[in-house]
Amino acid sequence: MKRITKFAKLAEQLEQAISAHVTEGKGAFPKDKAMKAVYRRDARDLRNVLELFRKEDFAAAYAQAWKLDSLPRELIPQAAWQVMARVRKPKKLR
């Protein structure tokens, strides 16, 4: 039961980071449509990582996370990176 609780807590931390990122993008660039689009894309990509993490498909989450730009990658909690890094690569990428 601890494992589920730990992963749920990490998922919640990532979800909060995504929400903060979206809010920051809206406030920082109120008239810049291109930058708003960048923040929306980052949020979408982070949500994809979050969904894979919640499914405990850590290899796919890790692979997806590494495709992100550096700013959204830095929003992923260190503990989540440690969980995902245990698996490293999906089987088809090995």
C-alpha positions as CSV (number, residue, x, y, z in Angstrom):
1,M,0.0,0.0,0.0
2,K,2.9,2.4,0.6
3,R,3.9,2.2,-3.0
4,I,0.6,3.4,-4.3
5,T,0.5,6.2,-1.8
6,K,4.1,7.3,-2.8
7,F,3.3,7.3,-6.5
8,A,0.0,9.1,-5.9
9,K,1.8,11.8,-3.9
10,L,4.5,12.3,-6.7
11,A,1.7,12.4,-9.3
12,E,0.0,15.1,-7.2
13,Q,3.2,17.1,-7.0
14,L,3.6,16.9,-10.7
15,E,0.0,17.9,-11.3
16,Q,0.5,21.0,-9.1
17,A,3.6,21.9,-11.0
18,I,1.7,21.7,-14.3
19,S,-1.0,23.9,-12.9
20,A,1.5,26.5,-11.7
21,H,3.3,26.4,-15.1
22,V,0.0,27.1,-16.9
23,T,-0.9,30.0,-14.5
24,E,2.6,31.5,-14.9
25,G,2.3,31.4,-18.7
26,K,-1.0,33.2,-18.7
27,G,0.2,35.9,-16.4
28,A,3.7,36.4,-17.9
29,F,2.5,36.7,-21.5
30,P,-1.0,38.1,-21.5
31,K,-0.8,39.3,-25.1
32,D,1.8,37.0,-26.6
33,K,-0.1,34.2,-28.4
34,A,3.1,32.4,-29.4
35,M,4.4,32.2,-25.8
36,K,0.9,31.1,-24.6
37,A,1.0,28.3,-27.1
38,V,4.4,27.2,-25.8
39,Y,3.1,27.1,-22.3
40,R,0.0,25.2,-23.4
41,R,2.2,22.7,-25.3
42,D,4.5,22.2,-22.3
43,A,1.4,21.6,-20.1
44,R,0.0,19.1,-22.6
45,D,3.3,17.2,-22.8
46,L,3.7,17.2,-19.0
47,R,0.1,15.8,-18.6
48,N,1.1,13.0,-21.0
49,V,4.1,12.2,-18.7
50,L,1.7,12.4,-15.7
51,E,-0.8,10.0,-17.2
52,L,2.0,7.5,-18.0
53,F,3.3,7.9,-14.4
54,R,-0.1,7.3,-13.0
55,K,-0.4,4.1,-15.1
56,E,3.0,3.1,-13.6
57,D,4.4,2.9,-17.1
58,F,7.6,4.4,-15.9
59,A,9.7,3.5,-18.9
60,A,7.4,5.3,-21.2
61,A,7.1,8.3,-18.8
62,Y,10.9,8.6,-18.6
63,A,11.2,8.5,-22.4
64,Q,8.5,11.1,-22.9
65,A,9.9,13.3,-20.2
66,W,13.3,13.4,-21.9
67,K,11.7,14.7,-25.0
68,L,10.5,17.8,-23.2
69,D,12.2,21.2,-23.3
70,S,14.4,21.9,-20.3
71,L,11.9,24.2,-18.5
72,P,9.1,21.7,-18.3
73,R,11.5,18.9,-17.6
74,E,12.7,20.8,-14.5
75,L,9.1,20.9,-13.2
76,I,9.1,17.1,-12.7
77,P,9.8,16.4,-9.1
78,Q,13.2,14.8,-8.4
79,A,11.7,11.9,-6.7
80,A,9.5,11.2,-9.8
81,W,12.7,11.2,-11.9
82,Q,14.3,8.7,-9.5
83,V,11.3,6.4,-9.9
84,M,11.3,6.7,-13.7
85,A,15.0,6.3,-14.0
86,R,15.0,2.9,-12.4
87,V,13.5,1.5,-15.6
88,R,15.4,3.9,-18.0
89,K,14.2,2.8,-21.5
90,P,11.2,1.1,-22.9
91,K,12.0,-2.4,-24.2
92,K,11.6,-1.4,-27.8
93,L,14.3,1.3,-27.3
94,R,16.8,-1.1,-25.8
